[in-house]
Amino acid sequence: MAYINGAIDTWSATAVPESEKGDAEWFFMEGKHHGNARIKNMTDEEKERFTKAMERWLSMEID
């Protein structure tokens, strides 16, 4: 599961807390809210981490 939240979104106050118990990724995107916290608006570092997680979950390489 990928949890994508905007760091300036009040809804992030009730976000699923990070945990080591499952294979999930959490993103709290700086300067974003629920209207623009999207994969297309991630930093290059966030996109790379998201892509690596997808590759791991899908057992395939993503270009």
C-alpha positions in Angstrom: 0.0 0.0 0.0 1.2 3.5 -0.8 -0.1 6.2 1.5 0.3 9.6 -0.2 -0.5 12.7 1.9 0.0 16.4 1.6 2.1 17.8 4.4 -0.1 20.9 4.6 -3.3 19.1 4.5 -5.4 19.1 7.7 -6.6 15.6 6.7 -3.1 14.3 7.2 -3.6 14.7 10.9 -5.6 11.5 10.7 -3.3 9.7 8.3 -2.5 6.0 8.8 0.6 6.0 11.0 3.9 4.6 9.6 4.7 1.1 10.7 7.3 -1.5 10.1 4.7 -4.3 10.3 3.8 -4.3 6.6 5.4 -3.6 3.3 4.0 -0.1 2.7 5.3 3.3 1.8 4.3 6.6 3.3 4.7 9.9 1.5 4.1 13.3 3.2 4.6 15.7 0.3 5.9 19.1 1.3 3.8 22.1 0.3 0.9 19.8 -0.9 -2.7 19.2 0.2 -5.3 16.6 -0.7 -6.0 18.4 -4.0 -2.4 18.2 -5.4 -0.6 15.4 -3.4 -0.3 13.2 -6.5 2.3 11.0 -8.0 2.8 13.4 -10.9 3.7 16.1 -8.3 6.2 14.1 -6.4 9.9 15.1 -6.2 12.3 13.0 -8.2 13.4 11.3 -5.0 9.8 10.5 -4.1 9.1 9.2 -7.6 12.1 7.0 -7.4 11.1 5.5 -4.0 7.5 5.0 -5.3 8.8 3.3 -8.4 11.1 1.0 -6.5 8.2 0.0 -4.2 6.0 -0.7 -7.2 8.7 -2.8 -8.8 9.1 -4.8 -5.5 5.3 -5.3 -5.2 4.8 -6.3 -8.8 8.0 -8.3 -9.2 8.8 -6.5 -12.5 10.9 -3.6 -13.7 9.2 -0.3 -14.5 10.8 2.1 -17.1 
